[in-house]
């Protein structure tokens, strides 16, 4: 066979006198390899030789295709696992961000509630403070008037009068001089 011409020296160096080969192909008809039967004596291929080559090429095609499918499946599985890991990391990050946002919302709600409570307290404090502030002028006037009455009473009561002594005892027991300077 002229196709065997480049291999003539190789075949003769190994004592090959006859050889039959059959290529085996993938499903897409790509040649995957060749099986050959060789003899150390010249002969013609028999039906048995053809049957062996057909079975061998068929089994080799199945084996290589199964291996390639397994490799592709392994690669697809590795790719899928990488994608799952990536998505898991993305989801973990999203969960962490969600937890942070939730904590911020809870904190904001606490601050809002605290603000409302403080506004309520301020309102409750403002009412009596406003009342007190509104009446401070009157209290100052009344204090001044009472101090005038006390001073008037002291100036009108003669010394040695029994009412004067009773008043002096009360004035000393409450320290009236201090109250007159401090209370206004």
Phi, psi and omega in degrees: 000130181297337178292336180270358184304316180295342184256006185302311182296320178298312181298316182291328180291340177254009176077022181274125181249341179212144182205136175235138180226155179218126178285152171239143189233159176282175179298333179271013177072016174284134180288124180264332182173190182219140171252143181224149172242129181234156179227155179269008177220152180292135178196172178254149179291143179257174177298325178296316177299316179297319180296317179297314179298318180297313180295318181296315180293323178296313179296321179294319178299313180299315182296313182293317178298320179295318178297314180297319178297318179296320178295316179296319178296319178297315178297318179297320179296316178297318178297317180295318178297320178296318179294321179296316178299316178299314180294323178297318178296318178299316180293322178297317178297317179298320179296317178297317178297321179295319178297318178297316179297319178297316179297320178295320178295318178297316179297318179297319179295320178298315181295322178296315178297319179297319178298317178296319180295317179296323178296320178296316179296316180300319179296316180294326178284322182297324181299305179291325179296318178298319178298314180297314181299319180294336183255357181300321178299317178296317180299318179298316178297315181296320179298313179301316180297316180295320178297321177297320179297315181297314180296320177298318179297317180296323182284333183272335183277125178288148179292141180092345177293144183296323178295325180293320180294322178294318179295318180298322179295317179294315182300320180287322182293329179259001181057062184301324180298317178295314181301319182296328178273326186273318188298317179298000000 
